[in-house]
Amino acid sequence: MTNEQVIRVGIIGCGAGIFHLEGYSEDPRVKIVALAGLDTDRCERLGRQFDVPRIYREYQELLADNDIDAVSVVVPNSLHYPVAKAAFEAGKHVLVEKPLAGTVGDGEAMVAAAKEHGKLLGIAFQRRWRHDVQIVRDQVAAGSLGDVYYAKAYWMRRQGIPGWGSWFTNKAAAGGGPLIDLGVHVLDMALYMLGNPKIATVSASTYDRIGSQGKGNWPGTAGARTGGSSAYEVEDLATAFLRLENGGTLLLEAAWAAYTEMTDEFGVQLYGSNGGAKIHSKDYADVGTLQMFSDVAGAATDSVPRLQSRNGHAQICANFVDSILNGTPLSPDGEEGLDRVRIIDAVYRSAELGREIVLDEAFAPEKTVAD
Ligand SMILES: NC(=O)c1ccc[n+]([C@@H]2O[C@H](COP(=O)([O-])OP(=O)(O)OC[C@H]3O[C@@H](n4cnc5c(N)ncnc54)[C@H](O)[C@@H]3O)[C@@H](O)[C@H]2O)c1
């Protein structure tokens, strides 16, 4: 570290990279010293806005900067692994955007590279730091809901393909569609609140009925992103039924485009033997989003906790910095990111095979029921 109390950070990627700029900017222990991105105009604009002294184009140039302790990796999914690996080799800690990686192999190699180089690997599942999620997680851990035996997690958009024909809709660049983009967030929320139960089996289907017609683009995203194949190669809706080893079940849905009353809405609902909880967020709301269900003197009782709004990326960045400076455990860490990638991979495999997939206790290698 170049200075005992200040972590010098570089951010690679100038799209969602802005969330990291905003997040670190709230932390007096951080100095953002460099940005990198191929879209020079956008990066220079951000650099001026956040007073970042050095702007690079290629990520390798930023990683060669010895004045950097840690990097945020905010590039297309298939680049997470090569960029993170190069960052570890350059002696930097890494905070990577979700999903951890586009494939299980890349994710495993990232976790191994972090260990090999003795560096931290954090991942930006910022929604687990929402106040509603934290409350439900604490209630589940305290046993207030009893045995939670059923959960539903979903993220549904009416017209929300994030750039038709960009890297997002290119299978090799993204690793998949709304499941790996949005579903992975609510999967993490659900598993985090449930205390990270193991998944036993996955049965899933995916569809591309709307994107494949050239419909469903998120208004305003046309031309905003590049790096794709000008084709639609991924699903626009995924649905999965997961059996947990503890006997519980989880229903997961994710769509970028679907004919539904929802515009851009996600949530998780938990059903327990003594209580329930429902988080539903419309258009990214983080207050007024939680209902808890219980009994009071035998009467069915619904309660609505008063929530505080929180900047999720600021929480993620602060946890990452705490971990570098003080050894505070990362939440989430790379292993959890890898766990989610393995589940996503099993969902895609089940959809492709048209049958249930059995995951062993260690999540890998997955086996089909016929094995
Ligand atoms: N946590 C969240 O809520 C959230 C939200 C949006 C995106 N994301 C994630 O962030 C990542 C990036 O998504 P995005 O929406 O910002 O995409 P984007 O296409 O808008 O931006 C990608 C950035 O990566 C840069 N890049 C690509 N190749 C590079 C290279 N060789 N060297 C340097 N820079 C390079 C591009 O120039 C661009 O600045 C994805 O993994 C996505 O899943 C997360």
The ligand as a MOL file (V3000), in Angstrom:
LIG
                    3D

  0  0  0     0  0            999 V3000
M  V30 BEGIN CTAB
M  V30 COUNTS 44 48 0 0 0
M  V30 BEGIN ATOM
M  V30 1 N -24.3040 -4.0650 -10.1190 0
M  V30 2 C -25.1060 -3.4800 -10.9860 0
M  V30 3 O -26.1990 -3.0560 -10.6310 0
M  V30 4 C -24.6860 -3.3400 -12.4290 0
M  V30 5 C -25.3780 -2.4610 -13.2710 0
M  V30 6 C -24.9540 -2.3730 -14.6060 0
M  V30 7 C -23.8830 -3.1430 -15.0690 0
M  V30 8 N -23.2550 -3.9890 -14.2070 0 CHG=1
M  V30 9 C -22.1210 -4.8230 -14.6660 0
M  V30 10 O -21.0480 -3.9700 -15.0510 0
M  V30 11 C -20.3170 -4.5650 -16.1190 0
M  V30 12 C -20.2210 -3.5640 -17.2750 0
M  V30 13 O -21.5450 -3.2590 -17.7250 0
M  V30 14 P -21.8790 -1.8130 -18.3350 0
M  V30 15 O -23.3500 -1.6890 -18.3170 0
M  V30 16 O -21.0690 -0.7950 -17.6760 0 CHG=-1
M  V30 17 O -21.3660 -2.0260 -19.8420 0
M  V30 18 P -20.9320 -0.8820 -20.8660 0
M  V30 19 O -20.8600 -1.5220 -22.1980 0
M  V30 20 O -21.7880 0.3330 -20.6620 0
M  V30 21 O -19.4490 -0.4460 -20.3900 0
M  V30 22 C -18.3680 -1.3540 -20.4810 0
M  V30 23 C -17.0830 -0.5880 -20.2430 0
M  V30 24 O -15.9720 -1.5040 -20.3330 0
M  V30 25 C -14.9590 -0.8720 -21.0940 0
M  V30 26 N -14.0070 -1.8360 -21.6920 0
M  V30 27 C -14.2810 -2.8640 -22.5200 0
M  V30 28 N -13.1250 -3.4490 -22.8900 0
M  V30 29 C -12.1150 -2.7880 -22.2680 0
M  V30 30 C -10.6800 -2.8820 -22.2670 0
M  V30 31 N -10.0370 -3.8040 -23.0090 0
M  V30 32 N -9.9310 -2.0000 -21.5260 0
M  V30 33 C -10.5740 -1.0480 -20.8080 0
M  V30 34 N -11.9210 -0.9020 -20.7790 0
M  V30 35 C -12.6780 -1.7570 -21.4980 0
M  V30 36 C -15.7330 -0.1230 -22.1590 0
M  V30 37 O -14.9070 0.8270 -22.8130 0
M  V30 38 C -16.8220 0.5090 -21.2890 0
M  V30 39 O -16.3410 1.6710 -20.6620 0
M  V30 40 C -21.0520 -5.8500 -16.4850 0
M  V30 41 O -20.4080 -6.9270 -15.8540 0
M  V30 42 C -22.4460 -5.6490 -15.8960 0
M  V30 43 O -23.0530 -6.8700 -15.5250 0
M  V30 44 C -23.6420 -4.0890 -12.9060 0
M  V30 END ATOM
M  V30 BEGIN BOND
M  V30 1 1 1 2
M  V30 2 2 2 3
M  V30 3 1 2 4
M  V30 4 1 4 5
M  V30 5 2 4 44
M  V30 6 2 5 6
M  V30 7 1 6 7
M  V30 8 2 7 8
M  V30 9 1 8 9
M  V30 10 1 8 44
M  V30 11 1 9 10
M  V30 12 1 9 42
M  V30 13 1 10 11
M  V30 14 1 11 12
M  V30 15 1 11 40
M  V30 16 1 12 13
M  V30 17 1 13 14
M  V30 18 2 14 15
M  V30 19 1 14 16
M  V30 20 1 14 17
M  V30 21 1 17 18
M  V30 22 2 18 19
M  V30 23 1 18 20
M  V30 24 1 18 21
M  V30 25 1 21 22
M  V30 26 1 22 23
M  V30 27 1 23 24
M  V30 28 1 23 38
M  V30 29 1 24 25
M  V30 30 1 25 26
M  V30 31 1 25 36
M  V30 32 1 26 27
M  V30 33 1 26 35
M  V30 34 2 27 28
M  V30 35 1 28 29
M  V30 36 1 29 30
M  V30 37 2 29 35
M  V30 38 1 30 31
M  V30 39 2 30 32
M  V30 40 1 32 33
M  V30 41 2 33 34
M  V30 42 1 34 35
M  V30 43 1 36 37
M  V30 44 1 36 38
M  V30 45 1 38 39
M  V30 46 1 40 41
M  V30 47 1 40 42
M  V30 48 1 42 43
M  V30 END BOND
M  V30 END CTAB
M  END
